[in-house]
């Protein structure tokens, strides 16, 4: 069953193949290896880094005003 899961077969399909009464029973037979656990942790870290990254406004939307931008007489 682990090899099927490693190949991307969804749990509900594995459940039918194994003939188990519950998907929970099928999950007990699935054993991720150390590389999969490490890769999953790295994927989560990368996802969180994107969420925490400072977002910059679109180019030119927050520029500082100069005297030329202000209405009224110019000095």
C-alpha positions in Angstrom: 0.0 0.0 0.0 2.8 2.4 0.8 4.2 2.1 -2.8 0.7 3.0 -4.2 0.6 6.0 -1.9 4.1 7.0 -2.9 3.0 6.9 -6.5 0.2 9.4 -5.7 -2.8 7.0 -5.5 -5.4 8.8 -3.4 -6.4 7.3 0.0 -10.0 6.6 -1.0 -8.7 4.5 -3.9 -6.2 2.7 -1.7 -9.1 2.0 0.7 -11.0 0.2 -2.1 -8.0 -1.7 -3.4 -7.2 -3.0 0.1 -10.8 -3.9 0.8 -10.7 -2.3 4.3 -13.9 -1.2 6.0 -12.5 2.2 6.8 -9.9 4.6 5.3 -8.4 4.8 8.8 -7.5 1.1 8.6 -5.7 1.7 5.3 -3.8 4.7 6.8 -2.3 2.3 9.4 -0.5 0.5 6.6 1.0 3.6 5.0 4.6 4.3 6.2 6.3 7.5 4.9 10.1 7.2 4.8 12.5 9.8 6.3 13.0 11.5 2.9 9.3 12.1 2.5 9.0 13.5 6.0 12.0 15.8 5.4 10.6 17.0 2.1 7.2 17.7 3.7 8.8 19.8 6.4 10.8 21.7 3.7 7.7 22.3 1.7 5.9 23.7 4.8 8.9 26.0 5.6 8.9 27.3 2.1 5.2 28.0 2.2 5.5 29.8 5.5 8.4 31.9 4.3 6.2 33.2 1.4 3.4 34.1 3.8 5.8 36.0 6.1 7.7 37.8 3.3 7.1 41.6 3.4 4.9 42.6 0.5 6.0 45.7 -1.4 3.4 47.9 -3.0 3.2 48.0 -6.8 5.9 50.1 -8.4 5.2 53.8 -8.3 2.1 53.6 -6.0 3.8 54.9 -2.9 6.3 57.5 -4.1 7.1 60.5 -2.0 5.6 63.8 -3.1 8.0 66.5 -4.2 7.4 70.3 -4.4 6.5 69.9 -8.1 3.7 67.5 -7.1 2.0 70.0 -4.7 -0.6 72.4 -6.0 -0.1 76.1 -5.6 2.7 78.5 -6.4 6.1 77.1 -6.8 9.0 78.7 -4.9 
